[in-house]
Amino acid sequence: HDALPIYLNESKNNEEKHPLGQPAIDELRIALQEAPKDSDYVFPATRGGPNALLDLRKAHEWALERAGLPKMRKHDFRHSFISIGTDTLGIPIQTVSKTIGHADIATTAIYSHISDKTRRETTNKIALAIAGK
């Protein structure tokens, strides 16, 4: 399956398109089935009526519960996404940076956490290449 885009109309950089991975799409389909039928939103606000949308707190809490994760900040997801992409999967930081919509790769680098194991493996790969092995 290809990742589908989600549109953010009121972001820091005006409208942005961000791809959603298949697991997120699958979970949103479940959320759509559970959504209140009298609302235009999947996760309407708890106050202000069925068509009020104040923030994404309810969606965030729903996602944590569905995933069996402890309480965490939305920002923690960003850190994890970047670190798993760059460190665990070896995706170039430039690609991850563009994927999440950072205008400056230095911003992405702040969130990227490279494990000691990856640093050792990288050092060894480079040393072996220099040694011609």
BELGI-V29220 format. One line per field, one symbol per residue. burial: b if it has 9 or more other C-alpha atoms within 8 Angstrom, else e. Layout:
burial: ???
This chain:
burial: eeebeeebeeeeeebbebbbbbeebeeeeebeeebeeebebbbbbeeeebbbbeeeebebbeebbeeeeeeeeeeeebbeebbbbbbeeebebeebbbbeebeebeebeebbebeeebbeeeeeeeebeeeee
